[in-house]
Amino acid sequence: MKIAIIGAGIVGLAAARELSKYDVDIHIFEKNEDVGMGTSKANTGIIHAGFDDPPETIRAKFCQRGNELWHRWAQELSIPVSWKGEIIVARDYDGLKKIEELKNRGEKNKVPSLEIWGRKKLLKKEPKLSSEVQGALFAPTGGVMESFFAPVALYENLVDNGVIFHFNSEVKGLDEKGDKIEVDTGKKEKFDLVINAAGLYADKIARFMGYDFEIFPKKGEYFLFPKITLQLNYIIFPTPLNGTKGVVIENTPSGTLMIGPNAQEIEDKEDKSTTEEGLNFVYENAKKLVPSLPPRSKSLRQFAGLRAETNDRDFIITLDGNFWNLAGMRSPGLTAAPAIAEFIAKEARERYSLKRRENYVARRSTYPRGGKIVCDCEGVTELEVREAVRRGAITVEAVKRRTMATMGSCQGAFCTPKIMKIISEERGIPYEKVELKKGAWIVHSKIR
């Protein structure tokens, strides 16, 4: 049996991982040059506990189970996760009522060990909070991972399990051919099952097969501060406002401080620009909860990511015939991905009588360390960079997402030339042909 998955984001890759446990031929088509380049690339990386989603939603069906599965998946795939728990902080009486509602909702969603903390306990547990806070909901199962790294880990595990990747392969059409679907990327190939996990462009792919739903982008802007800036005991949320989770304050697993996002509805699915207005909103709202935030001038960088939103603010999962949609994977898409994958693999097994493979590889091997230090800020060694390139990193940013080189205080000012040299050697290409990202040259070919 041949399966095509359109989109190499977290949901498509997770689906492929569960399906690769069976005796099937899996092909993943991705219009970009690497995995996780769309909505999976820039977000909070939070593995939500599952208390926020209304019980009747598809989101609620998969969030809490996804949280459970990530505890195992993160170990098997060697993805760093900080399981420090979430606190949803109330600043007034209305906020206190809201966290009571969230606790009740979470219990309906079978989220374990939820607690309401009063003001005194909250300030003792997280002393960096504003003295104006009144209480919080504590969800101990919440965690945070480096979101850009999860697709990479899945990719490497999938390669070990024989999954075939087609990068720079935009799907331009789908056509039913009897009991198969023909995927057109410039060249045409037929598949028994096609899974649409195309993120922001899932609506475009679905229209090829007669579906009519809309995916629109919602922009979120963020600040990232150095590791030594401010260390928190928990992932900090405000009480939700206007259907959003609000501006989050968190330490990533590597120790950096990240605040964001806002939620701005836009039209352009490629607009990842930051705005003064958006960044002001993020910083000012974060500072209401944590007054000791460092000044904006101390940030390493500001960036924006896009989420795939739907009109009814829920996932779209349809398993009709041999074309399946996994669309509208807005928050908590990252959290829910393993549970969605588990669900569709079970459906595929039952519908197609799939047989388990005997040689499934559950664990991803980590990179060897050794040789000279290439990135002083993050302590990345030459062997790690070489291994990243050997496993598929073709640009400086691809190495960055695999090793964290260039993510430190100098933001690549000193280590980029060293990384370029290694990429040049490993790929057998001229130094000046090494790209920052696809189509973005670092050295002009006429400069020597």
HUVEN-V282845 format. One record per backbone hydrogen bond with DSSP energy under -0.5 kcal/mol. NH is the residue of the N-H (numbers start at 0). CO is the residue of the C=O. Records with the same first field share a line. If there is no record, write none. Layout:
# HUVEN-V282845
NH: CO / CO
This chain:
# HUVEN-V282845
2: 24
3: 192
4: 26
5: 194
6: 4 / 28
12: 8
13: 9
14: 10
15: 11
16: 12
17: 13
18: 14
19: 15
20: 17
21: 18
22: 354
23: 21
24: 0
25: 23
26: 2
27: 163
28: 4 / 26
29: 27 / 165
35: 7
36: 33
40: 37
41: 37
42: 40
46: 142
47: 45
56: 53
60: 56
61: 57 / 58
62: 58
63: 59
65: 61
66: 62
67: 63
68: 64
69: 65
70: 66 / 67
71: 67 / 68
72: 68
73: 69
74: 70
75: 71
76: 72
77: 73 / 74
78: 73
79: 77
81: 143
82: 80
83: 81
84: 141
85: 138
86: 234
87: 136
88: 86 / 236
89: 134
95: 91
96: 92
97: 93
98: 94
99: 95
100: 96
101: 97
102: 98
103: 99
104: 100
105: 101
106: 102
107: 103
108: 104
109: 106
110: 105
113: 110
114: 137
116: 114 / 135
118: 133
121: 117
122: 118
123: 119
124: 120
125: 121
128: 125
129: 288
132: 129
133: 89
134: 89
135: 116
136: 87
137: 114 / 135
138: 85 / 136
139: 137
141: 138
142: 46
143: 81
144: 44
145: 79
146: 144
148: 145
149: 145
150: 146
151: 147
152: 148
153: 149
154: 150
155: 151
156: 152
157: 153
158: 154
159: 155
160: 156
161: 158
162: 157
163: 25
165: 27
166: 164
167: 31
168: 29 / 165
171: 169 / 183
172: 183
174: 181
176: 179
179: 176
180: 190
181: 174
182: 180 / 188
183: 172 / 181
184: 182 / 186
188: 182
190: 180
191: 1
192: 1
193: 321
194: 3
195: 193 / 323
196: 5 / 194
200: 197
201: 198
204: 200
205: 201
206: 202
207: 203 / 204
208: 205
209: 206
210: 205
215: 308
217: 306
218: 263
219: 304
221: 302
222: 258
223: 300
224: 256
225: 297
228: 225
231: 229
234: 84
235: 233 / 248
236: 86 / 234
238: 88
240: 243
243: 240
247: 259
248: 235
249: 257
251: 249 / 255
254: 251
256: 224
257: 249 / 255
258: 222
259: 247
260: 220
263: 218
264: 262
265: 216
268: 266
270: 267
271: 269
278: 274
279: 275
280: 276
281: 277
282: 278
283: 279
284: 280
285: 281
286: 282
287: 283
288: 284 / 285
289: 285
291: 127
292: 289
297: 294
298: 295
299: 223
300: 223
302: 221
304: 219
306: 217
308: 215 / 306
312: 309
315: 326
316: 314
317: 315 / 324
319: 322
320: 318
322: 319
323: 193
324: 317
325: 195
326: 315
329: 327
332: 329
335: 331
336: 332
338: 335
339: 335
340: 336
341: 337
342: 338
343: 339
344: 340
345: 341
346: 342
347: 343
348: 344
349: 345
350: 346
351: 347
352: 348
353: 348
356: 20
361: 359
363: 75
373: 371 / 379
374: 379
375: 373
378: 374
379: 374
381: 371
382: 369
384: 380
385: 381
386: 382
387: 383
388: 384
389: 385
390: 386
391: 388
392: 387
393: 391
395: 434
396: 435
398: 394
399: 395
400: 396
401: 397 / 398
402: 398
403: 399
406: 403
410: 407
412: 409
415: 411
418: 414
419: 415
420: 416
421: 417
422: 418
423: 419
424: 420
425: 421
426: 422
427: 423
428: 423
432: 429
433: 430
435: 439
436: 439
439: 436
440: 438
441: 433
446: 443
